[in-house]
Amino acid sequence: VIDHPKYQESKRIAIFLSMPDEVQTEEIIKDIFKQGKECFIPRYRPHSTHMDMLKLSSAEDISSLALTSWNILQPSDDDSAREEALAGGGLDLIFMPGLGFDKKGNRLGRGKGYYDTYLERCMKHPRGKPYTIALAFREQICESVPVTENDVPIDEILYEDS
């Protein structure tokens, strides 16, 4: 991942904080800060499809985050001091999680549409849609995954042996 040309050229990167069954992102996050890039992580709003990407100040900043009912670390709802990516300079790259992917760039998420809704908002930002890379295990690559007209295809899927 850290040798990928899109990662190397990106300055503002959004990445998920992994759950136990996802590709682990901790080392990527450390590298983002080591290379002097800006790091943004999701804050999901329950009972909606709204998600923001909020800026982390350091890799250690993760330990100050609240644990949600979904067992995901994220900035608390009353944390208004962090920059939201689209309120500032937008994003160059988004690393995306998912349950399944196909080689056409379709992604099966957890069903709430957070990332698709966020990408729609990105398209309205002056910078436009950031490059999207899904991080997957080889076992998550399928012949096809179900999609709807609201699903935004991913630019690239990285997995072992890809």
N, C-alpha and C positions, 0 to 999 in steps of 0.2 A: 504494500500500500504506500509506504513512504517513498518508494522509488518511482511511483506512478507520475508521469509528466503532468497530469492535471493537478495532482496534489502539490507537486513541486512549484507550479506557477500560481497556485491559489494563495491568497492572503487572508481571506475571510471564509472560514470553514465551519459548517454546522455538522455535528456528529451526535449520535445517540449514546446515552449511557447504557451499556448492555445489561440485559437480564441474563440469568444463568444459562438459558438455552440459546443465546445469541452469540455471534462472533464477538469476542471480547475486544473492547475499544480502548482500554486504559492506556496501553502503550502508544497508541496513535495520538491520544489526547496529550500525553507527555511530550511527544515529538512536536505537536503543533506549537506548544509553548517554547520548546527548545529552539525551534526554528524562527521564533518571533512572529508567528502568525496569530490571527485572532480566532478564538474558539467560541462557538455558540452551541447551546444545547436546548433541547425541547422543553417547553412547559405546556403541558396539556391542560385544557379546561374540561373537567368532568361534565357529563350531561350535555356535551356539545361536540362539534367537530373542529373547534378552534384550538390552534396551537401557535405559540410564539417561539422564536429562537432567541434565547437570551444569552448574553455574553458572560463567559467565565473569566475571572481575573487571573487564575492560575490553576494548575492541575490539583493543587491542594485545596482549592476552593470547593471541590466536589464534596469534601467531608463536612462542609457547613450546610449542605442542602437537606431539605425535608424529604422524608419517605412518604410516597402517596399510598392510597389504599390499593393500588395496583403493584405495590412494591417497587416503584421506580423512584429514583432520586431526581428531584427537580427543584428549581427555585420556588419558594412559597408564593402564594397568591398576593401577599402584601409586599413582596419584594419589588419595589418600583425603581430601585437605584440602577438596575442593570439595563444596558442598552439592548433594545430589540433590533435584530438585524435589519429588518425592513424599514425601521424608523431612521436608520443611519444609511450606511453605504451598501446595503444589500449583501448578497452572498456570492462567492465564486464557486463554491462546491458544497454539496450536501451528501454526506454518507447516510445511507438509509437502511433500516432494518426490514425484516419481512419474514413471513412464514414459508413462502414458496415463491419461486421465480421461474419464468421460462426464457428461452434464448431469444425471444422477440422483445425482451425488455419489460414484459408484464410482471407485476408484483402483486402477491397476495399478502395483504397486511393483516391486522387484527380486527378489521371490520368497521372501524369508526371513521375512516377517511381523513385522518389528521394530516398526513403527508400530502395527499392529493389536494386538499383544501389549501394547504400552505403553499404548494407549488402554483396554484391558481393565483394566489396573492402575489407571489414572486413575479409572475408574468406581467403584473400591473406596475411593478417597480421600474424606475428608469433603467436599471441595470439588466432587467429581464430575468429569465429563468436561469438559475445556476446549473452547472453540470451536476448530474446525479449519478452516484455510484452506490450500488447495493453491496453490502458485505454479507456473503452467504457461505454455508457449508455445501459441499458437493451434493449431499443428500437432499438439499432443498431445491435443486434444479430439476424442473419437471418438463414434460413434453408441452403442456399448456396449463395455464392457470385461468380461472374464471375472471373476466373483466367486465366492467360496465363503461358507459360513455364518460363517466366522471373520473375514471382511472387515468393517471398521467404515466406514460411509459418512462422507464428508467434508461438513462443513456448507456450505462455499462454495469455489468454484474461481475464482481470479483469473487472467486472461490478457488480453492485448491485445484491445481491442474488447469486453470483457465488460461 
